């Protein structure tokens, strides 16, 4: 069994001559929490799309637990939540969970679903309501619940805390800590550097399609100066004046 959950080797992707990713290489050990950080348009979502084989990389290779990402068997071990998550509007919360868990090869359990909803501060009564009646925050919680119930080894989450209120964010971070205790791997994007500092073993800074840094939040501050992670990030991407 591979000790590396994800391995990107010199991955490149261009759109109409624009390099969305350039020679991106990174290894994510099994059981690590790694945050991919960058400004809008840095290439984060493109990297995830390449990882999930939603689009073809122009160069390089990607392995998931030692298996090429283009093989469906590799992706069978992960759960994914996109940044713009929109469940089918006609499905109830329960129907959506049943559908997703069937795709994940997991069994729907009503009691576990209720507990997961409550853990994310989502009224279990929403299980019976169609998703079109959900608020943005409720919709996000539904997607997170489907991932948490999947039982997968690897979680790929694109801005998972988007749309969550402060209470829900705190509860979601508590659930992430539970995944850590279970030895799961989490690879996620985030614009909230405070969450990155609190939750992650390492962070990777992507800017203009290029990997500028990979290491702990403390190492970023040490390498790029500043008194906090925000200033160090800005220094890393070459924009120190924004906080002066």
N, C-alpha and C positions, 0 to 999 in steps of 0.2 A: 504494500500500500504506500502510495506516495506521501511524503511528509510535506509536500508543497501543494497547497490548495489551488493556487493560480500562478501561472508563469507566462509572462508576456516577453517575447523575444523580438526586438527590433521591429515592432509593429508600425506600419505606415498606412495612412489612408488620406486620399485627396479627393476633393470635389471640385470639378471644373478648374483644375489647376491649383486650387487652394489646398495647402497641406493642413488637414484637420488633426492629423497625428503624424509625428516624424520620429522614426527610430525609437519608439517607446519600448523600454525594457524594465521589467519589475517582477519580482517573485514575492508571493504572499504565502508564508508558512501556514500549515494547517493549524487552526485554533487561534489565529491572529485576528485582531480587529484593526482594519486599515481604512483610513478615510482618504478619499481622493478629493483634493481641494483645488479650486481655481475660479477665476472670474467667469462670467457668462461667456460662452463661446470658446472656452479654453480647450475643449475636446473631450470633456468628461463623459458626456452622453454618447458621443461617437465611440469612445473606447468600450463602453458597456454594450453598445449595439454590435460591435465587432466580437466581443466576448461571447455574446449570446447567439452569434451567427445570424443576426438580423440584417447585417450587411457584410460584404466581403472586404477583408483587409487587402490592401494592395501589395503588402509585403509583410514578412515576418511570420511568426507562429504564436498560437495561444494554446496552452494546455490547462485542463481542469482536472486536478488530482491525477496528473500524469497522462491523461487521455486528450488527444486533439479535440479542440472545441467544436469542430465541424461534425463530430460523431455524436449522435443523439444520446448515447450512453453516458457521455461526459456531462451533459446538461441535466441528466436525470437526478443528479445529486444536489441540485441547487433550487432555491426559491427566489423569485424575482418580483420586485415592485418597481414599476416605472415612475418617473417624476410626475407625469400627467396621467394619473390613474383614473379611469372612468369605467366602472363596471357596467354591464348591460342594464339599461334603465328599467327594463321590465322584470328583472329578477329580484326576488326578495333577498334580504341578507342571508337567510338560510339556504336558499337555492344557489346563491353565488358561492357560498362556502362548500356546499355539496359538489358543485361543478368543479371548483378549483381543486378540492381535495381528491376528486376522481382523477383529474389530470396529473396530480402529484403522486398518485398511487397510494393515497392514504384513505383511511376510513373516517367518515363523518361521525362525530360523537356529540350529541346535543349538550351533555353536561360540560364537556371540555370547551365547546363553543361559547356557552354562557359564561364560563369562568374567564375565558380569554376576552370576551366583550367587556366584562366587569373590570378586568385588569387594565384595560385601555380606556376606562371611563366611558364606555359605550353602553347605552341602555339595552339589555337583552331583548326588550320588546321590539327593537329594530330588526331582529331576525325575521319578523313576520311582515315587515314593511318593504315595499319596492325601493330599490336604490334611488329612483328618481325623487323620492321624498327626503333623501339624506342631504344634510349640509355638506360643505366642503370638508370640514373636519371629520364628520361621521364617515364620509366616503373614504378618507385616508385611513381611518381606524379599521374599516372593513378590509381594506387591502392588507394592512399590517396583520390583522387577525388571520387572514388566509395564509400568509407567510409563516406566522408563528405556529400555526396548527399543522404545517406541512411535514414536520419531522425531518427536514433536510439537514445536510451537513454544512452547506454553504448558503449564505444569504447575500444576495446582490440587491442593494437598495439605493435607488436614485432619489436623493433628497427625501428620506423617509419621514422627517419631522415637519415637512411642509404642510401648512394648514392646521397644525395642532395648537391648541391653546396651552398656556403654561402648565396647567395641571396634567393634561394629556401627555405633553412632552416629558414631564418628570416620570410619569407612569411608564411611558414607552422606554425611557432609559433604564428603568428598573427591569423591564422585560429583557432588554439587551444584556444586562448584567447576568440574568439567568441563563442566556445563551452562552455567555462566557464561561460560566460555571459548568455548563454541559459540554464544553470543548468545541463548540461550533465556530466556524469562520464567518466573519462579517466583513464585506467589502462594500463601502457605501460612499456616496458623495454627500457633501454638506457645505453650506455657506456659513454655518454657525460654528465659528472657531472655538467658542467656549465649550460646545459639546464635543468637538474634536479633542480638545485638551483633556476633557474629563473622561472620555470613553476609550480612546484609541491607544493601542500599543505603538502604532506608527502612523504617519501621514505622508502622503505623496502630493507634491505641488506640481500641477500641470498648467502650463502657460504657453499659449500659441502652439499647442499641439506637442510641446516638448516637456519631458520630465526634468524639472529644475532641482528637485530635492526629494529625498526619501529618507525618513528617519523619525525619531520621536519628536513630539512638539518641543521638548526641552532642547533637543539638538538643533532644531530650526532657529530658536531664539539665540542659542550659542553661536551658530554659524553665521547668522545674518543680522545680529544685533537688535537693538530696541529693548524696551522694558517689558514687552508683552508679546503674545503670539500674533496679534494683529499687525503690530509694527514690523515684526520679523517677516511676516508674510509679504507685506508691502515692499520691504527691502528686497526680498527674494525675487519678486517679479519686476523689480525696477521701478517702483512707484512710491518711494519714501515720502515725497512731499505731500501726499494726500492727508497725512495725519500731523503735519508740522504746525 
